[in-house]
Amino acid sequence: MLAQLSPVAFRILGVEIYWYAIIIVSGIILAVWLSSREAVRVGMQSDDVVDFMIWGLPSAIIGARFYYVIFEWQDYLKNPIDIFLIRNGGLAVYGGLIGGGLALFFFARNRFISTWLFLDIAAPSVILAQGIGRWGNFMNHEAYGPDTTRSFLESLHLPNFLIENMNIAGIYRQPTFLYESIWSVLGFIVLILLRRKKNFLKEGEIFLLYVIWYSFGRFFIEGLRTDSLYVFDLIRVSQLLSIILFVGAIVLLAVRRRNAKLPFYNREQQLSQKSE
């Protein structure tokens, strides 16, 4: 049997550096790089993406933490200082998206950039970063599902190190972090393929398709998790929000599709607008 992977990657001057942080930061750096390249491709400045991260990243972290804490408030009342200790996890994806989205709205307005265009540029990179970030949950031994058997995990053709590390406190668990990671990476591929089709998607539709894809998968995956946040102990918060986002994005997509004046998302269209 392999030893359980340690959440701690290394120590610097006695300070523990967690794999969770390394993986999350790596996903963010990749997302910024990909978004910067796409920004240039559609006629924007790559600096716009980098400048946004100065405001967007702290907003996303605050939103992710606030979202998590507000639904676990009773636990944090006992030790309020724990609210600021995020190295061990406790960041909610939806909270981060809300916080980052609000920052993007105000940033785009200040720079006179189309918010929809900025969202389209960022969406594929964000969902890829989410897929990478879920491996931080794996290293923390969190975000897992219900009890299962080793034979079931072997039937999924998973590598042995992953199977062994899904043995939590002597019980094998469903790797829900892996399900969401795969779903997110597949979403990235789908969005990139659709984005490459010229004059197919209108401005804002890449982002809306991202919302539809992610919320659809998250609804079912969340139903397997054992650490979900609940509203009044009745319904999982992420499942409720997934339904709202899924339906809302479909309605908004249909309404915007009827607007013939919306520009298509492609480089030629954006550059021609800038030259007029």
VENTAJO-V277790 format. One record per pair of residues at least 6 apart in sequence whose C-alpha atoms are under 8 Angstrom apart, sorted by the first residue. I is the first residue (numbers start at 0). GAP is how many residues later the second one is. If there is no record, write none. Layout:
((I,GAP) (I,GAP))
//
This chain:
((0,163) (1,159) (1,162) (2,161) (3,160) (3,161) (4,134) (4,160) (5,133) (5,134) (6,11) (6,12) (6,13) (6,132) (6,133) (6,134) (7,8) (7,9) (7,10) (7,11) (8,7) (8,8) (8,9) (8,10) (9,6) (9,7) (9,8) (10,6) (17,69) (17,70) (18,117) (18,120) (18,121) (19,67) (19,68) (19,69) (19,113) (19,115) (19,116) (19,117) (19,119) (19,120) (20,66) (20,115) (22,109) (22,110) (22,112) (22,113) (23,105) (23,108) (23,109) (23,112) (26,101) (26,102) (26,103) (26,105) (26,106) (27,98) (27,101) (29,95) (29,99) (30,91) (30,94) (30,95) (30,97) (30,98) (31,17) (31,18) (31,21) (31,93) (33,91) (34,11) (34,14) (34,86) (34,87) (34,90) (35,9) (35,10) (35,11) (35,12) (35,13) (35,14) (36,9) (37,83) (38,6) (38,7) (38,10) (38,82) (39,6) (40,226) (41,224) (41,225) (41,226) (41,228) (41,229) (42,224) (42,227) (42,228) (42,231) (51,52) (51,55) (54,48) (55,43) (55,44) (55,45) (55,47) (55,48) (56,43) (58,37) (58,40) (58,41) (58,44) (59,35) (59,36) (59,37) (59,38) (59,39) (59,40) (59,41) (60,30) (60,35) (60,38) (61,34) (61,37) (62,32) (62,33) (62,34) (62,35) (62,36) (62,37) (63,27) (63,28) (63,29) (63,30) (63,31) (63,32) (63,33) (63,35) (64,18) (64,21) (64,25) (64,26) (64,27) (64,30) (64,31) (65,29) (66,24) (66,25) (66,27) (66,28) (67,22) (67,23) (67,24) (67,27) (67,161) (68,7) (68,14) (68,21) (70,158) (70,159) (70,160) (71,157) (75,6) (75,7) (87,52) (88,48) (88,51) (92,37) (93,144) (103,11) (104,10) (107,6) (107,7) (107,10) (108,6) (115,87) (115,88) (115,91) (116,86) (116,87) (116,148) (118,85) (118,87) (118,88) (119,83) (119,84) (119,85) (119,86) (119,87) (121,85) (122,83) (122,84) (122,87) (123,63) (123,64) (123,67) (123,68) (123,82) (123,86) (124,63) (126,57) (126,58) (126,60) (126,61) (126,83) (126,87) (127,56) (127,57) (127,59) (127,60) (129,51) (129,54) (130,49) (130,50) (130,51) (130,52) (130,53) (130,54) (131,49) (132,48) (133,43) (133,44) (133,46) (133,47) (134,42) (134,43) (134,46) (136,6) (136,40) (137,39) (140,24) (140,25) (140,27) (142,32) (142,33) (142,34) (142,82) (142,83) (142,84) (143,22) (143,29) (143,30) (143,31) (143,32) (143,33) (143,81) (143,82) (143,83) (144,28) (144,29) (144,30) (144,31) (144,79) (144,80) (144,81) (145,27) (145,28) (145,78) (145,79) (145,80) (146,24) (146,25) (146,26) (146,27) (147,23) (147,24) (147,25) (147,26) (148,23) (148,24) (149,13) (149,22) (152,10) (152,21) (153,9) (162,9) (165,6) (165,7) (165,8) (165,9) (166,6) (175,45) (175,48) (175,49) (178,42) (179,37) (179,38) (179,41) (182,31) (182,34) (183,30) (186,23) (186,26) (186,27) (190,15) (190,18) (190,19) (193,6) (193,7) (194,6) (194,11) (194,70) (194,71) (197,67) (197,68) (198,65) (198,66) (198,67) (199,64) (199,65) (200,63) (200,64) (201,55) (201,60) (201,61) (201,62) (201,63) (202,59) (202,60) (202,61) (202,62) (204,48) (207,41) (207,42) (207,44) (207,45) (208,40) (210,34) (210,35) (210,38) (211,33) (211,34) (211,35) (211,37) (211,38) (214,27) (214,28) (214,30) (214,31) (215,26) (215,27) (215,30) (217,20) (217,21) (217,24) (218,19) (218,20) (218,23) (218,24) (219,19) (221,6) (221,14) (221,16) (221,17) (222,13) (222,16) (227,8) (227,9) (227,10) (228,7) (228,8) (228,9) (229,6) (229,7) (230,6) (255,6) (262,6))
//
